Amino acid sequence: WSAKQKSRLIESLLMNIPLPIFYMDGSRMPWKIIDGLQRLTVLDEFMNKNLFALSDLQYQFDIEGLYFNDLPFSYQRKIRTFVIEAYVINPG
């Protein structure tokens, strides 16, 4: 994804816009991601690896150019506690 797309995904979390449901293959451990790998990768890159700063935001201009660690604590908490819905698909 482009930096713009990644940033807008993070912005949507901060605006409480639900993400599409993730799908996992539960036939063996560890689970494999069927749908949602790119979205999970973006979250990992932003929160854990600090690989990109937010850019080209549509609504929350006050956090433009910030990395996860630079965000106000309330925004960090909102991202950390965002609920991700996932379905695990098991055989049969």
Backbone hydrogen bonds, N-H to C=O, Kabsch-Sander energy under -0.5 kcal/mol:
donor,donor_aa,acceptor,acceptor_aa,energy
6,K,2,S,-2.4
7,S,3,A,-2.6
8,R,4,K,-2.2
9,L,5,Q,-1.6
10,I,6,K,-1.9
11,E,7,S,-2.6
12,S,8,R,-2.1
13,L,9,L,-1.6
14,L,10,I,-2.0
15,M,11,E,-1.3
16,N,13,L,-1.8
17,I,12,S,-2.8
22,F,85,E,-2.6
23,Y,35,D,-2.0
24,M,87,Y,-3.0
25,D,32,K,-3.3
26,G,24,M,-0.8
26,G,89,I,-2.7
32,K,25,D,-1.4
34,I,23,Y,-2.7
34,I,32,K,-0.6
35,D,23,Y,-1.7
40,L,36,G,-2.4
41,T,37,L,-2.4
42,V,38,Q,-2.3
43,L,39,R,-2.0
44,D,40,L,-2.3
45,E,41,T,-2.9
46,F,42,V,-2.2
47,M,43,L,-3.0
48,N,44,D,-1.7
49,K,44,D,-1.8
51,L,45,E,-2.6
54,L,66,L,-2.4
61,F,59,Y,-1.2
63,I,60,Q,-1.5
64,E,61,F,-1.2
65,G,54,L,-3.3
66,L,63,I,-1.9
68,F,46,F,-0.5
70,D,67,Y,-1.2
71,L,67,Y,-0.9
71,L,68,F,-1.2
75,Y,72,P,-1.0
76,Q,72,P,-2.1
77,R,73,F,-2.9
78,K,74,S,-1.8
79,I,75,Y,-2.2
80,R,76,Q,-2.7
81,T,77,R,-2.2
82,F,79,I,-0.9
85,E,83,V,-0.5
87,Y,22,F,-2.8
89,I,24,M,-3.5
89,I,87,Y,-0.6
90,N,88,V,-0.7
